Amino acid sequence: MKEKKKKPKIKLLKKETFLKMILNSCGASVWKNNYGLINGKKVDLVQNGNLSCAFYVSSILKLFNLIDDLHLTVKSTEKDLIKNNFKKISLSKNIPKGSVLIWQEKKEYNPYNKKIESHFHIGFYVGNKKAISISSENGFPVIHHYLYYGKREIIKAYYKELK
């Protein structure tokens, strides 16, 4: 008589998969466009990746059911983080890998509407003083120094333990 093989017990490692997805996102252009209608006219709301940072971060968080919805702004993403029990963490301590970082407001010229605009920036901390966020120049996620080599200060960080 043939013995039945037992099915292996599989335990998904959510934290490891989450961190690897963030790292593997570098160079992906899937967050480069997000369309909507403004006064009946189709518009790329993230301007070919120039304003995709919240869309990128919220997409990965939503994929892991860590927040409720996709977002196009840092402020709405932050509200969703708080609503879903992400804890604000001290920037004076070690920042855990996978933390969501929010950088200070920055004023930049917007070539689409030809105005100076200010906006915050959001991304993920990946360890060793490195972060991943959407590059406005390229329109896709890149790995960079977490303080942009001293050019942009982190003003908030949020973390939620994954199991």
C-alpha positions in Angstrom: 0.0 0.0 0.0 1.3 3.4 -0.9 1.8 6.0 1.8 0.2 9.3 1.4 2.6 12.2 1.5 1.9 14.8 4.0 1.4 18.3 2.6 4.1 20.6 3.9 3.0 23.3 6.3 3.7 26.7 4.7 3.9 29.8 6.8 4.1 33.0 4.7 6.8 35.4 5.9 5.0 38.6 5.4 7.7 40.9 6.7 10.5 39.4 4.6 8.2 39.5 1.5 7.2 43.1 2.2 10.9 44.2 2.5 11.9 42.3 -0.6 9.1 43.8 -2.6 10.2 47.3 -1.7 13.8 46.4 -2.7 12.6 44.7 -6.0 10.5 47.8 -6.9 13.6 49.8 -7.9 13.4 50.7 -11.6 9.8 49.6 -12.0 7.7 52.1 -13.9 4.2 50.8 -12.9 3.6 53.8 -10.7 4.5 56.3 -13.4 0.9 57.1 -14.4 -2.5 57.4 -12.7 -5.3 58.9 -14.7 -8.4 60.8 -13.7 -10.9 63.2 -15.2 -10.7 66.8 -14.3 -13.6 68.8 -15.7 -14.2 66.0 -18.2 -10.6 66.0 -19.4 -8.3 63.0 -19.0 -5.2 63.9 -16.9 -2.2 62.0 -15.6 -2.7 62.9 -12.0 0.9 61.9 -11.0 2.5 63.7 -14.0 4.4 60.9 -15.6 6.0 59.9 -12.2 6.8 63.4 -11.0 4.3 63.1 -8.2 4.0 59.3 -7.8 5.5 58.9 -4.3 2.3 58.5 -2.4 0.8 56.3 -5.1 3.9 54.1 -4.9 4.0 53.8 -1.1 0.2 53.4 -0.7 0.2 50.7 -3.5 2.6 48.5 -1.7 1.0 49.0 1.7 -2.5 48.3 0.2 -1.1 45.1 -1.4 -0.2 43.8 2.0 -3.6 45.0 3.5 -1.8 47.5 5.8 -3.9 50.5 4.7 -7.4 50.9 3.4 -6.9 52.6 0.0 -4.6 53.9 -2.7 -3.5 57.6 -2.3 -2.1 60.3 -4.5 -1.0 62.6 -1.6 1.3 62.2 1.3 -1.2 63.7 3.7 -4.0 61.2 2.8 -1.5 58.4 2.9 -0.4 59.5 6.4 -4.0 59.7 7.6 -4.5 56.1 6.4 -1.3 55.0 8.2 -2.6 56.5 11.5 -6.1 55.0 11.0 -4.5 51.6 10.5 -2.4 51.7 13.7 1.0 52.6 12.3 3.0 54.1 15.2 4.9 57.3 14.8 8.5 56.5 15.7 11.3 58.6 17.1 13.8 59.7 14.5 16.5 59.8 17.2 16.4 56.0 17.6 17.2 53.3 15.0 14.6 53.4 12.3 13.3 49.8 11.6 13.5 48.5 8.0 10.1 48.9 6.3 9.3 52.2 8.1 7.4 54.8 6.1 9.4 58.0 5.9 8.0 61.5 5.2 10.4 64.1 4.1 10.1 67.9 4.6 8.1 70.1 2.3 10.0 71.2 -0.8 9.2 73.9 -3.4 9.7 73.0 -7.0 8.8 74.3 -10.4 6.0 72.3 -11.9 6.5 72.2 -15.7 2.9 70.9 -16.2 1.2 74.0 -14.8 4.2 76.3 -14.9 4.0 77.2 -11.2 6.1 76.8 -8.2 4.5 74.2 -5.9 5.4 72.8 -2.6 4.9 69.1 -1.6 6.1 66.5 0.9 7.8 63.3 -0.2 7.2 59.8 1.1 9.1 56.5 0.8 10.4 53.4 2.7 13.4 53.0 4.9 15.4 49.9 3.9 18.3 50.0 6.4 22.0 51.2 6.4 20.9 54.9 6.0 19.2 54.0 2.7 15.6 54.6 1.5 13.6 53.8 -1.5 11.2 56.4 -3.0 10.0 57.6 -6.4 12.6 59.7 -8.2 10.8 62.7 -9.7 13.4 62.8 -12.4 12.9 59.2 -13.5 9.4 58.5 -12.4 10.3 55.2 -10.8 11.6 54.0 -7.4 15.3 54.3 -6.6 17.5 53.6 -3.7 19.1 56.7 -2.2 20.6 58.1 1.0 17.8 58.4 3.5 18.5 62.2 3.9 19.2 62.7 0.3 22.8 63.4 1.3 21.8 66.1 3.7 19.4 67.9 1.2 16.1 66.8 2.7 15.2 66.2 6.3 12.9 63.4 7.5 10.1 65.0 9.5 8.1 61.9 10.4 8.4 58.1 10.3 5.8 55.5 10.9 6.1 51.8 11.6 3.9 48.7 12.0 5.3 45.4 13.0 4.6 42.7 10.4 4.5 39.0 11.3 
